[in-house]
Amino acid sequence: MATPRGRDMSVVPSALSVLLSRHVDGASSGSPSPTLAHKPDRPQYLDSLADPEQAINHNSADRSLLGTGNVRSEVLRFVSSPVTESTPLLPPPNGSVPAINGHTLIDPQELVCTVLKSLPAVLLGTLLNILDGVSYGMIIFPASGVFAGLGGMGVSMFFVSTVVAQLVYCLGGSSFVGANGSMMIEVVPFFHILASTIARDIGDSYPKEIIATTIAAFVLSSILTGLTFFLLGYLRLGVLIGFFPRHILVGCIGGVGVFLILTGLTVSTRLPSDALDPPTLETLRYFILNTHALAQWVPPFVLAVLLRLITMRWKHQLVFPIYFMIIPAVFYVVVAAARLDLGALRRDGWLFDMAEGTGGGEDTWYGFYSYLDLGLIQFTPLWTTLPIQFALLFFNILHPPLNVPALSVSLDVDIDTNKELLGHGYSNLLAGLLGTVPNYLVYVNTLLFYRVGGGRRIAGFLLAVATFILLIIGTGPIAYIPVMVVSALILVLGIDLVKEALWDTRHRVSRMEYITIVSIMVTMTAWDFVIGVLFGIVVSCFFFVVQNSQRRSIRACYTGESAISTVRRPAAHRAYIREVSKQTRVLRLQGFLFFGTIAHVEETLRNIVEDAPFKRNPVRFVVVDLSLVVGVDMSAAEAFVRVQRLLAAKGVVLVFCGVTADSLCGKALSSVGILQEPSVEVFETLNDAMEWTENAYLRAWFRAQKSWATPITLPGRRDTSLSFDDTLTGSPRQMQLRDVGERTIAGEFLDKDSENSSEPYNTLLNAFSSYHDVDQNTFKQIAPYFERFTFPDGFVLWEKNDTPDGLYIIESGILRASYKFAEHSPVIEESMVSGTLAGELSALSAMPRNARVVVEQQVVLWKLSLENMRRLEAEHPHLAQIFVQLVLKAAKVDTDILLAALATR
């Protein structure tokens, strides 16, 4: 979004327009173009694109180039196409300007040619500076009290600041070689606040001191702005400005628009500048019922609205300047035809009164320097304006980071925002040292300047010279400018800003943001601009809290049976875990947890252990997943402390996952001491947390069977002090563990002291008995084809993409598989315990391994090699078929568990 001065003319050039602007210099000199061109080597025929016939007849090489491909068609399309908003106003020149440095001589003929080709852009830029200077320079100072009659002084300060900015930009301060600088007009309301505050503090009895202190305040604003821009650019912090809420800026722009509309009305009726500050019923009655006032403000208002209607239909860049050149011409035609007296028109408010200081003989362009006297400046009132200065500074620094990227897109030029900020810093510091007001790069003026051939530094320098000539001429000609021209100019910008703030955003912002925009505009109009900015920030913060409080911090809430870990377990263990995991509640959180969002989280956690729901669905573990949480404030952390105390009283363990001790969330929770509580566990991932809870359920069952040494080795962390009642009797939670275990694990538990207890028979039975009702003799016949292997901790069984050598069944110990599906994806780990298979799918399909498998704890494996598998198929085909079916069933269950686990992450 560009700043207000770029609203009605922010256009994007066509491809051919950019092509022409990049090749505005000829290829004969061989030196780099000082305009938009970045490529020194280019075809010569492009120099003649402005004249297609000349281009086609340039030489044989050019004719061949233009006669083939897309170039000829592009040129003919450009010539025959109608003029649009993005069509270049003038054809690009063919000549080139050698680079200006200390070692290269400039060809006088080429220099004169370049100057002549830059004149149209210089004339247009000068006209725009005149329009801006007359309309906005006149209102730098309030038009009432001791400031009455200082309009000419304001115009002089405007032109001094403009010349300074133009010189800095054209001499290398900006990457835009045709950059146009000007006074920062959007801060005029803050200038009026500064002036009014100083006048009130000093008193009307000291007019010179008031004016001197006010000018000093303007100078201070330039210096502060320059220092800020310079530091932002030097420290390369330009990107930080983009973090400021855009709707607050839009509200401030809308407030400036209302101020300009009111100022345009007071200028047109020649009333004091504070007559509508704020509007009262009496002043409104004067504007509506007074015939003379109606005749003064209605024409410029109609002219402003008419211009908006015209530009809606015709978007050519010259509409705006030509329109405001026609108005004074028509005005003086009417005056001459009616033989009206200019003195009478001036007394009636149709022309500016020279006696008001707008060109009187005592006024000179350097007259404001007479007030820069330390003896006249009052430093105490100047000190009291610092809050206003900081509000003005805050508003100032928001414009270049918006104007510069928008202009870069429109002109197709790669720029460095930080370099542009440095240039703005230099221009504003220099403006402050020269005793004038802040300035910046103007989007729309620069765009127009490029469109008419001003894309060279010498054109920018000539514009600075022309503007300086205007400054030397003085403000005398202002007395002959119709008031309605200035009023219409001010009203046009004011209407544009209000339209941008209220109309253009009606479908682009939320309701709360729109309310913020309107409230800022109302506050700025009714009270004060500084109060309006502060009010906007406060309202924005309030709505931010309200909006984020309405967002769901709970991404999902489900029981543990829906989030089984990726551990490969025997079928009986999985059946047991799936049922008892109903005692586990998983709460997945997201976003930033603060005082506005934690209330719903706390209420949800409390509802889990309320008496009635807790009796129906008893809970043993509450797993809180913080992997999608970006931060936790103190209020949220203390809420977890309150919840933990409630859970501990019910015998419920609170498990945090997706957090580490050195992460932001971990530090926030550690600061309130919750991670050090005995009934709180912390894990890095949700899978680790669910694996730990499942192991706890399994250990509880086996301990209840008086088998203190768990029959199988369990993966994951084993440093837990958690213990269930050994008898699993009494509470509903313990009785559920007993009942489920008797239905699942007890029926599959093998007494290894029986006569059938042998290996690999037991391992085969543990691995496959749950998938098919198979005769035990089947396993006895398959067992001889397996070979026994033992591997220590850390042994790599195979790497990803290795050629398979067979499938394995785990008798004891633990394997861990690591899956890496893509470079950007995280590693997925899967533990495999005794009674499960490893490498079965790659072995059956004879395809490369899809994971890296490492021994986590010393493992005993039974291997069916590919050779033995083929031997089994040859010797016992029916038995081999049954075995393959069993393997596929086990593999399908394992794959489903893995996919389900990944789907819930």
N, C-alpha and C positions, 0 to 999 in steps of 0.2 A: 504494500500500500504506500503510495507516495504521499507527501505532505500536501496540504490544501492547495498550494499554488499549482499543483500538477494534476488537478482532478479532471478538468474539462479537456485536457489535451494530452493525456497519457496514452499515446498510441504506440503500436508495435510496428516497426517497419517491415515492408515486404522483403522477400528474399533478394529480389533484384535491387531494391533500394539499398540494402546492406552491401550487396556486391558492388554497386556504383560508388558508395561512400568509401569502401575499402580501396578503391583504385582511382581516387580523384587525382593522384599525381602521375605524371608521365613516367615512362620507363627509361627515358633517354639518359637521365643523370645517373641512374644506378644507385642512388642513395636512398636510404629508408624514408618512407613517407612520414611526415610529422602528423598525419591524421590517424584514422582508424586502422590503416594498413599495418599488418604485423608480418607479412611475408614479402621480403624484398624481391624475390624472383617471381615474375608473373608474365603472362603473355602480353605483348605490346598491343595487340588488337583491342584489349580492354580499354585503352586510353581513348578510343574513338567510339565507345558505346553510346555516347550522347547523340552522335550523328550516325545513324546506321548506314547511310549511303557512303559517307566518308570512310566508315569502317570497312565496308565491303570493297571499296576501291583503293584501300590503303596500299597493299602490295599483294603479290601472288600468294605469299605465305598466309597473309591474313585472310585472303579470299578463300583459300582452302580450308582454313580453320572455321571461318564463319559459314562456309557452304556445307559443312558436314556437322553432324552432332546436333546438340541442343542449343548452341550459342546463337545461331542465326534466328531460330524460332523464338528464343527468349527475347532477343532484341526487337524483333518485329512485334511480338506480343506486347512489349513494353511501350513501343511507339503508338500502337493502335489502341491500347487499353485506355479507358476513361480515367480522368483524374480522381483519385480517391484520397482518403485520409493519410495513407502511407506512401503516396507517390511523392518523390522528391520535387521540391518547388522549383529548383533550377537544375539544369544538367551539370554534372561534375566537370571541373576544368581538366584540361589535358596537361597543363604544365606542372612542373614540380619545383619545390623549393629545397635547395640543399640544406643539409643539417647545419644549424648555426652553432658553431663552437669556436674556440680560440685558434683553430688551426686551418679552418676551411674558409676560403673567400666566397662571398655571395655574388652570384651573377646579377648585376644591377638590372638587366633587362628582365630576367626571370622574377626578381623581387618586385619590380613594378607591376609585372603581369599578375603576380600572386595578390598584390595589394588591390589591384583593380577587381580581381575576381572575388575578393573578400568583402568588397563594399556593400553588396546587397545584404549580407548577413550583418555587417556592422550597422547599417542604417536601420534594419529591423530591430537589432539589439538595443540601439539607442532609443528608438521609439518606445520599446517596452520599458526601458529604464525611466523614460520621461513619464509614462503612464503610472508606473509604480511609485516613482518619487513624488509626483504631484498628489496622488491619492493617499498614500500611506505616510509619506514624509510629513504631510500637512497635519497628521493627527498623532505624531509622536508625543507631543505635549498636549495636555488638556486645553480646551479652547475657552476656559473660564478662569476667573481670578487673576492672579499675577502671571499666569501663562497665556493669557489672551494676547494675540498678536505675535506668537512665536512660531507660527506655521512656516514662515520662510526659513527660520533657523532649523526647524526640523527637516525641511527639504535639503538644506545644506549638509546636515549630519548624515542624512540618507545617502547623498551622493558621495560623500567622503568614504563612508563605509563600503559602498559599492565599488568605488575605484580601488580601494585597498584589496578587497576580495578578488576583484578581477585581475589585478596585477599578480597577486600570489598564485592564483590558479593558472594563468597563462605562462608564468615563468617557471612552471614545473611543480607547483604545489598540488596539482591534481593530475590523475592519469587521463582525464578527459581533456583532450587538447583544445576543444572548443568550449570549455566550461564557462558558464555565466554566473558570476557572483552578485549578490545583492544583500541589502539589509534584511534581517530576519523579521518579517512583518508580523508573524503570528504572535509575537510577544508584546505587541502594542498595549493590550489590556494591562499587562504587568507594569509597563512604563507609567500608565495612568495611576495605578495603585501606588507606585513609588513616589510619583509627583504629589499626589494627594496626601500621602502619609507625611512626607517632608514638609509640605506647606502647613499642615495642621500642627506639627511639632514646633516649627520655627515661629509661625505667626505671620499674618499678612502685612505686618508693619515692616518686614525686612524682605522686600521683593528680590533684591539682588542676591541675598544669601540663599533664598529659596531656589532661585534658578541655578545658581552655582552648585549648590548641594545636589540638586536633581541631576544636572549634567554629570557630576561626579559619580552619582549612583549608576547612571547609564554606562559610564566608563568602567566602573567596577564590575558591572554585569558582563561587559566584553572581556575583561581580564579573567574573570572566573570561568567564563565559557571557554576561552582559549586555553587556559591551564587544564581544564577538564578534558577537552578534546585531545590536547597534546598527550596527556598522561594515558588516556584510553588507547590512543594510537601507538604510543611508545611501548606500552606494556602489552599491546596486542589483545586488548580486552573489548574490542568493538562488538564481538558476538554477545557479550553480556547484556547489552541494551535490548536485544531481542527478547529477553526473558520478561520484560515488563508487560503486564497485561494490556493487550491491544485495545480492549473495549474502554479502559480508562482513558487512554490516549484519544480514542474516538469521542468520548464524552467531553474531554478538554477542547478538542477541535470544534465540536458543536457549540461549546460555550463561547469560543472565540468567534464563531459564526454569528451567534446572537449579538455579541458585542459589536461586530462590524455592521450588522443591520441597524442596530440602534444608533451607532455612530454615523452611518450614512444618512439616517433620518435627521439627526441633529445638524450635520453639515449642510444638508439641503435646505433646512429651515433657518440656518444661522443661529441656532440656539446654543447655549453653553453645553459643553461636552457631558456634563453631569445631569442634564435635564431629564434624561431617561435612565438614571442610575440610582435606584431602580425606577421603572415606569410607575407612575402614579395615575390615579383616575383623572386628576386635573390636567396633566400633560396629555393623556390620551384624548381627553375631550378637546383640547386645543388642536391636536393633529387631525381630528375628525371633523370638527365643527367650524374651524377657522378657514375661511375661503382662501386667504393668502397662503396659509400654511399648506393647504391641500394643493394649491397650484405649484408650490415649490417642491414637495416631496413625491407627489404622484408621478410626474414625468420621469424622474430618474428611476423610480421603482418600476414603472412600465418598461423603460428602456432595458433595465436589468433582466426582467422576465422575458422580454422580447428576444434578447440575445440568447438566453437559454433555449428558447424555442427554436431559434434559427440554428444554433449549433446541434440541436437534436436532429435536424434535417440535413444540414450541411456541416460536415465535420472537418472542412479544410482548415489548415493552420492559420491562414491569413484572415479568416473571418473576424477573429477577435480584434487585431490591430486596425483593420480597415473600418470596422464598425465604429470604433472610438475616434477615428479620424473624420468620419462622416458627420458625427454629432456636432462638433464645434463648427464645421463648415455650414451645416444646415442652420445652426443657431445664428451665425453672423449673416447668412442670407436673409433670414427672417428679420433680423435687426436692421439690415440695410434696406430691405423692402418697406418696413414699417417706419423707417427713419427714427428709430428709438435712440435716446440719449444714453451713452455708456455710463455716464456719471449717475443718472437716475437708476439704471439697471444695477449699478454697484451698490447704491444706497438701499435698493429694495432686496438685495441679497441674491441677484442673479449672476453677479460676477464677484470675485474676491476683491475686498477693499484694500487698496495699497496702504491705507493708514493703519491697517491691522498688522502691519509688519510683513506683508507678503511682497515685498519689492520696493519698499520705501527707500529714499535716497540714503538714509542713515544705515541701512542694512547691507552688509557684505557677506560673502560666502564664509569668510573666516570670522564672522562676528561672534560666534559661540565660544571662540577661544578666549575672549575677553573675560568670560565668567570662570575660566579655570584658574582661579586665584586662591591660593591657600588661605589668604586672609578672609575670603568670603565663604569658603566651604565650612559648614558646621558638621563636625565629625560625630557628635552625639546622635543627632537625628539620622546620620548616615549609618551608624551602628545599629540603630533600631530597625533598619530596613533589611537586615540580614535574613530573617525568615522569608521575606518576600524574594530576596535575591536567590535563595536556594530553591524556592519554588520555580522561579524563572529559569534558573540553571537546569533544574530537573526537566522542564519543558523544552529547553533549548537542545539538550543532548539527544532527544528522541528523533529529531528530524533527519540529520545526515544518514544514520543507518537505514532509514526508510527511503530517502531520495536516491542515494547512491546505487543500491542494488536495482531499483526500478529503472533508473537511467541506463544502467549497464545492460539490462535486458532489452530495452528499447533500441539501443545503439549497437548491440551485439559486441560489446567491448568487455574484455576480462579485466577486472580491477581488483585491487586490494583495499578492502574497507578500512583497514588500519592506516594505510597510507593516506587515504582521503581524510581520515580523522586528524592525522598529523597536519595536513594542509589546512583544515579548518582551525586547528589550534594556532598555527602561525598567523592566519588571516585575522582571527579574533584578538590575539595578543597584540598584533600590530595596530588593529583598530582601536583597542584600548589605549595603547601608547599615544595614538594620534587624537585621543579624546572624543571618540565617536561610539556608535552603537554596534551590537553584534551583527554578524553576517553569516551567510551560508551559500551553498551551491543551489541554484534554483533549477528545479527539474524542467518545467515547461519552457522557460527561456532558453535553456541549453538545448533542448530538443528542437525548438524552432531554429535556433542558431545553426545547428548541424544541417537541418533540412534545406537551408538556402545557401549552402556552401561554406559554412563557418567552421568546418572541421579541421582547423589548423591553428597553431599557437599565435601566428602573426595576426590572424583575425581577432583573437581574444585580446591581443595587445592593442590593436586599433580601437576596439570597443572601449577599453580602459581610457585611451586618449580622448575619444569622443565624449565619454562620460565626464572626464575631467574638464573638457571645454564647456560642457553644460554647467559644471560647478562654477567655473570662472565667470561665465556670463551672468550668473546670479539668479535670483528669484523674481526679478522684475516681470518677466513674461507671464508669471503665474496670475498676475492681475487681469490678464485678458483671457484666461481660461474659464469657460462657463462652469458654474458651481455644479450643474447637473452632470457634467462629465465626471468630475471627481466623485460625486455622490453615487452615480451609477456604477463606477468602478468598484467602490467600496461595497455597494449592495450586491454586485455580482459575486464577489468572493464570499460575502456573508451568506448569501443564499446557497452557494455551492457547498459551503461547510456544513450548514444546517441540513441540507439534503443528504450529504454524505453521512452525517451522524444519525439522522432519524429515518430517512427513506431507504437508503441503500443497505442499511443493516437490518431491516425489519424481518427478513427471512434468513439472515446469515448468523445471527446470534441467538442465544437462549433467552427465555423470558427474563430471567434474573439479570443477565448481562444488559438487556435492553432497558430494564428498570434502572440499572446503574448509570447507563448513558444519559437517560432523561434526568435522573436526579442530579447528576453532575452539572448538566446544563442549567437546571433550575437554580441550583445553589450558586453557581457562578453569576447568574443574572441577578438574583435577588440579594445576595450578600457580597461575596468577594471571590476573586479568582483563586487565591491561595486556599481559602476555606473550601472552595469547590474541589480542588485537587485533593486536599486531605480528606474531605468527605467521600470522594470517589474511592480512595484507597481503603478507607474504613468500611464502606459499603461492600466493596469488592471482597475484602477479607471475610466479612460476615456471610456474604452469599457463597463464598468458597467453602466455608465451614458447613453451611446448610446443604449445598449441593453434594459435597463429599460425604456428609453424614447420611444422605439418602442412598448412596451407592452401597452395593452389597460387599461387605468385607468377607462374608462367608461364601466361598466359591462352591463348596460342596460339603455335605454332612451325611455320612453313611456308616454302616456297621462294618466290622472287620472282615466279615465273610465276603464283602465286595472288593477287598483290597488285600488278597492273599499275596504273600511274598513270592519272590522268584525261586525259592529253594525247591529243588527236586526232592520229594519225600516219597516214602512208600504210600501206596494207595490208602491203607488203613489210617496212617497218620494224617493224610490230607482230609479224609472224611471226618476224623475227630476235630481237626483244626477248623474246618469249615463250619461246624456246628458251634463249637465253643467260642469262636471268634465273634459271635453275636454279643458277647460281653465286652467287646472292644468298640469304642466310638471314635471315628476319624472325622476331624474337623479341619478342612483345608481353607486357609485364609489367604487373602490377597490384598494388594494395595498398601496404603500407609495406615497403620493403626494409631489413632489418636483419640482424644476425648470425645470426638463427635461420632466415631464409628465403633468404639470398643463397647459401648453400652449394649448393642445388639449381640455382640459376641459373648459378653458376660451373661446376658439373660439366657442365651442358648445353652451355655455350659451349666448354668444353675438348673435349668429345666431337666437336664439329663439325670440329675441325682435327686430330684424332688421325690417325695415319699411315694405318691401313687405311681408315677411312671417307673420309678426305681424298683418297686415291687414286681411290676409286670415284666420289665426288661432290666434285670440287674446288670450292672456294669463293673468291670474289673479295671480296664484301662481306658483313658481318654487320650488319644493321639492328636496333637495340634500341629499341623503341617504349616510351617512358616516359609517355605521355599519361594513363594510368590509374594511375600511381604517385603516391601522396600525399607520399612523403618517402623519403629515403635517408640512413641513418646512416653513420658513418665506416667501420665494418667493411665495409659493402656497397660504399662508394665505393672503398676500397682493393682490394676483390676485383675490381672492374672494371679497376683499374690492372694487377693481375697478369694478368688475361685479355688486356688490350690488348697487353702485352709478348709474350705467346704468339702472338697473332694477327699482330702486326707481324713476328715472326720468320718467319711463313709467308707473308708478303706479303698479308695480308688486312686490308682497311680496316674499322675499327669506326665505324659511323654511329649516332649518337644522334638520336632525333627525339621530338617531343612535349615538348620542354624548351627553355627560354630561359635566358639567362645570369643573369637576375634572379629566376628562380623558385627555389623551395626545392630542388628536385632539381638545378637548374643550379648553385646556390651550393655544394651538397654535393659535386658532381663537380669544380667548379672548385677547391675547397679542397685537393684532392689532386693537382691539376695535370693531370688526364687530358684535359681539353678543349683543352689547349694542345699536346698531342702532334701531330706532323706527320701521322700516319696515322689521325687521328680527325676526323670531320666531325660537325657539329651542325645540325639543321634543326628548324623549329617544328612541322611536321606530317609524318605518315607519307607523305602524297602527295608533299610536296616532296622527301623523302628518296628515294622510289622514282623520281621524275622525274629526280633527279640521277644515280642509278646507271644508269638507262636511257640518258641522254645520254652517260654515260661509255662505255658499250658501243658506242653508235653512233659516237662520235668515234674509238674504237679501230679500228673497221672502216675508216672513211674514211681515216684516217691511214695505215693499212696499204696502202691502194691508191695511196699517194703523192699523194693529193689533200689537201694540208695545209689547204686552205680547204674546210671541210665544205660539201657541195653544198646543204644546207638549213640554215636558221637554227634553232637549238635553243632552247627556252624554259628558264627557270629560271636558277639561279646558274651563272656561267661562270668564277668565280675559283678554279678547282681546279688544284692542282699535280700531280694524279694523271696518270700516263702509263703506257701499256702498251708492250710491245715492239712496235716498228713493223712487224716482219715477221710477228707473230702465229705464230711457230714456236718450238718447244722444249717448253714446258710444256703439260700437258693442258689447262689453262685457256685458253691462247692458241690452241692448235690447235682447240679447240671453237669459239671465236669465228670463226676463219677458215672452218671447215667450214660452220657455220651461215650465215655471210654469203654464201658462194658459192651456197648453195641458195636463199637468199631475196633479199637485196638485189641481188646481182650480176646476176640474171636480169632485174631490173626497172630497173636503172640505165640511163639514156638518155644517149647521146652527143649532146650538144646541137650538135655541129658537123655532124651528118648533114643530109641534104637534107630530111628530114621534120621537122627541129627548128624548130618555129614555135609561136607562141602564138595562141590558147589551146590549140592541139592538144596540146602537151607536158603542160600542166596537166590537161587532161581525161584524157589517157592515164595519168598518174600517179594520178589520183583513182579511176579506174574499171576499169583493166585487170585488177586482181586479182579483181574480183567477177563477171566474165562474159567469155566468149570472144567479143569483139565485133570485127567487121571495122573496120579503121582508118578506112575511108571513112565509117563512121558518125560518128566523132568529127569528121571534117573537115566533114561536112554540118551538125553541130550548132554548130560553132565560130562561124559568123557571127552567131548569135543572142546572143552574149555581148558585154558591153561592159567595157572596161578602166577601173579606177579605182585611184588611188594615195592613201593616207591616211597622215598622219604619226603619230608616237608620241602616245598619249594621246587620240586622236580617238575620240569615242563613236559607234560605228556605229549602234547603236539602244539604246533603254531597254526595260525590261520593260513588257509590255502595249502596246507600239507596234504599229501596224498594219503587217503585212509588206509590203515592196515588191519582194521577189524573193529568190532564193537566190544564194549567193556560193561561188566556188571560189578557194582561196588559191594564188596563184602563188609568192609569196615573202613573208617576214615572219611575224609571229605575232599572232593575236587571242587575247583572253582573255575567256571568258564567265563571268559570276557568277550563280549560281542561289540564290534566296532563296525556299524553298518555304513557310515559315511565319515568324511573328514571332519565335518562340522558337528556331527552328532556326538553326544556323550557316550562313554563306555557303559554298557549294560552288563551287570555281573549276575551270575546264576550259580548258586551253590548246589552240590549234588552229594547226598548222604548215602549211607548203606541201604541196599535194597533198591537202588535206582540204576538206570542205564546211562551210558555216556558214549557219544559218537555213533549212535545207532543209525541215524538217517544218512549220514555221509557214507557209512559202510555199506548199507543196503543199496544206495544209489550209485556208489562208486564215484562220487563227486568230491571235490576238495573240501577240507574242513572249513567251517564257517566261523570258528571261534578259536581263541587261545585257551588251553586248559592247563591248569597248574595244580599241583597237590597242595592243598591248604593244611591238612593234617595227615600224618603218615597213613597211607592207604594200602589196602589189600584188594586187588582187582582180579576178576576172572575174565579172561580175554577169549573171544571167539574170532580167530583170525580169518582172513578172507579165504585162505587155503582150506581151513577146517570147515568153513561155511560151504564151500563148493563140494567138499567131501561128504558133508551131511546131506546136501541136496542129491548127490549121486547115490549114496548108500540108503538113505531113508527119505525119499522125496515127500511122502505124506507128513512125516515128522517135521521136515524142514518147512513145509507150508504152514503147519500149525505154529511153529516157532516164529516165522516171519509175521503172521497175523498178531501174535502176542506182542511182538516188538512194535509193530505199527500202532496197536492200540495204546501201548504205554507212551509211545512218542507223541501221539495225538493229544493225550491228556496233558503231557508235559508242555507241549506247544501251546495248548489252550490256556494253561495256567500262566505261562510267560506272557502271552498276548494280553490276557486279562489284567495282569499286573502292570504292564506297560500302558494299557488304556486308562488306568486310574491314576497314573502319575502326572 
